[in-house]
Amino acid sequence: MDSNKSRSYHRPVWDDNGRFHFELTPQPKGKNHVSVCLVPPEKVIPVIFIPGVMGST
């Protein structure tokens, strides 16, 4: 992708049902505007840290 100065980043917006959508503003085609939608992860891996368990005697 070339260095496009006409770029915008959009965060997701959640509704009452837990679904997300993006609020975008239409741009003229001549501007060659790129909208980048940041999609949240689908899965989360929990990491549990218990200090002093591994390597202690």
C-alpha positions as CSV (number, residue, x, y, z in Angstrom):
1,M,0.0,0.0,0.0
2,D,1.3,3.4,-0.8
3,S,1.7,6.2,1.7
4,N,-1.8,7.5,1.6
5,K,-2.3,10.7,3.7
6,S,-6.1,10.5,3.4
7,R,-6.6,7.6,5.9
8,S,-8.8,7.3,9.0
9,Y,-9.0,4.7,11.7
10,H,-12.3,3.7,13.3
11,R,-13.0,1.9,16.6
12,P,-15.9,-0.4,17.0
13,V,-19.1,0.8,18.7
14,W,-21.2,-1.8,20.6
15,D,-25.0,-1.8,20.7
16,D,-27.3,-3.1,23.4
17,N,-27.2,-6.7,22.0
18,G,-23.4,-6.9,22.3
19,R,-22.8,-6.6,18.5
20,F,-20.4,-4.1,17.2
21,H,-20.6,-1.8,14.2
22,F,-18.5,1.1,12.8
23,E,-19.6,4.7,12.3
24,L,-18.2,5.8,9.0
25,T,-18.5,9.1,7.1
26,P,-18.8,8.8,3.3
27,Q,-15.9,10.5,1.4
28,P,-15.8,11.7,-2.2
29,K,-14.3,9.1,-4.5
30,G,-11.7,11.6,-5.9
31,K,-10.0,11.9,-2.4
32,N,-8.9,8.2,-2.5
33,H,-9.7,8.0,1.2
34,V,-9.0,4.8,3.0
35,S,-11.0,3.8,6.1
36,V,-9.3,1.3,8.4
37,C,-11.7,-0.5,10.8
38,L,-10.1,-1.9,13.9
39,V,-11.8,-5.3,14.5
40,P,-11.8,-6.6,18.2
41,P,-10.3,-10.1,18.8
42,E,-12.7,-13.0,18.6
43,K,-11.0,-15.1,21.3
44,V,-9.1,-14.2,24.5
45,I,-6.6,-16.5,26.1
46,P,-6.5,-16.0,29.8
47,V,-3.0,-15.9,31.4
48,I,-2.9,-16.7,35.1
49,F,0.3,-15.8,37.0
50,I,0.9,-17.5,40.4
51,P,4.2,-16.2,41.8
52,G,6.5,-18.6,43.6
53,V,5.1,-21.9,42.3
54,M,7.6,-22.9,39.6
55,G,11.2,-23.4,40.6
56,S,10.8,-23.0,44.3
57,T,11.5,-25.9,46.8
